[in-house]
Amino acid sequence: MLRLVSLQMMATVVAGVIAGLLGGWSAMFSAVLGGLCCVVPNGVMALRLFAGTQKPGGANPATFFIWEFVKIALTLALLVLVARVYHDLNWLALLVGFIVALKSYIILLFRHSQ
C-alpha cells in the first residue's frame, strides 16, 4: 500500500510538470494540489492500516471500512479547501492531477502482468 502511495506521488509530480509546461504556474500548482487531494488521504489510510497489522490481533476488517470512509471524507474536505483557498485555481488541471493520481495504480498492474 505504501508503494502505491509513493507511485501516486510520483504521478502527481509528473502531472504537475506537464501541466506547468502546458498551462503555466497556475496549472502546475492546481495539478499538484489535485494529486495531493488523492495522495494525502491514501497515505493516511495506508499508515493506519499498516499500524493495524502490527498489533497482536492483526488487522480488523471493520478498521478498513472505517478508514475508507475517513479517506473519502478527507478527500472531499481537501478538494473543498483547495477550491476556497487557492484563487488562481485551474479546474481542468486540478481534475487531471486528481485523476492521474487516482488511476496511477494501473502502472503497477501493467508492470506485474508481464
C-alpha positions in Angstrom: 0.0 0.0 0.0 2.8 2.4 0.8 4.3 1.6 -2.6 1.1 2.7 -4.3 1.1 5.9 -2.4 4.7 6.7 -3.5 3.7 5.8 -7.1 0.8 8.2 -6.8 3.1 10.9 -5.5 5.4 10.4 -8.5 2.5 10.5 -10.9 1.3 13.7 -9.3 4.7 15.3 -9.8 4.8 14.3 -13.4 1.2 15.6 -14.0 2.3 18.9 -12.3 5.3 19.2 -14.6 3.3 18.5 -17.7 0.5 20.9 -16.6 3.1 23.5 -15.9 4.6 23.2 -19.4 1.2 23.4 -21.0 -0.6 26.0 -18.8 1.9 27.8 -16.6 2.4 28.1 -12.9 -1.3 28.2 -12.0 -1.9 24.9 -13.9 1.1 23.3 -12.3 0.0 24.2 -8.7 -3.5 23.1 -9.5 -2.5 19.7 -10.8 -0.2 19.1 -7.9 -2.9 20.2 -5.4 -5.4 17.9 -7.2 -3.0 15.0 -6.9 -2.3 15.7 -3.3 -6.1 15.6 -2.6 -5.8 12.0 -3.6 -2.3 11.1 -2.2 -2.7 12.5 1.3 -5.9 10.6 2.3 -4.5 7.4 0.8 -1.3 7.9 2.7 -3.2 8.4 6.0 -5.2 5.3 5.3 -2.2 3.2 4.4 -0.3 4.2 7.5 -3.3 3.4 9.7 -3.9 0.0 8.1 -0.1 -0.7 8.4 -0.2 0.2 12.1 -3.2 -2.1 12.5 -1.4 -5.1 11.1 1.4 -4.6 13.7 -1.0 -5.2 16.6 -1.0 -8.7 18.1 -4.6 -9.4 16.9 -3.7 -8.4 13.4 -5.9 -6.3 11.0 -9.6 -5.9 11.7 -12.0 -5.7 8.6 -14.0 -3.1 10.4 -11.0 -0.9 10.6 -10.7 -1.0 6.8 -14.2 0.2 6.3 -14.0 3.0 8.9 -10.7 4.3 7.4 -12.2 4.0 3.9 -14.9 6.4 5.0 -12.4 8.7 6.6 -10.4 8.7 3.4 -13.4 9.7 1.3 -14.4 12.4 3.8 -10.8 13.7 3.9 -10.6 13.7 0.1 -13.7 15.8 -0.2 -12.6 18.2 2.6 -9.3 18.7 0.8 -10.9 19.4 -2.5 -13.3 22.0 -0.9 -10.4 23.6 0.9 -8.3 23.9 -2.2 -11.3 25.4 -4.1 -11.8 28.0 -1.4 -8.2 28.9 -0.6 -6.4 28.8 -4.0 -7.8 31.7 -6.0 -5.9 31.1 -9.2 -7.3 27.5 -9.5 -7.3 25.9 -12.9 -10.1 23.4 -12.6 -9.1 21.3 -15.5 -5.5 20.9 -14.2 -6.9 20.1 -10.7 -9.1 17.3 -12.0 -6.4 15.9 -14.3 -3.9 15.8 -11.4 -6.5 14.1 -9.2 -7.4 11.5 -11.8 -3.8 10.8 -12.7 -3.0 10.2 -9.0 -6.2 8.1 -8.6 -5.5 5.9 -11.6 -1.8 5.6 -11.2 -2.2 2.0 -9.9 -2.7 0.9 -13.4 1.0 1.3 -14.0 1.6 -1.4 -11.3 -0.9 -3.7 -12.9 0.8 -3.5 -16.3 4.2 -3.9 -14.7 3.2 -7.2 -13.0 1.3 -8.6 -15.9 4.5 -9.3 -17.9 
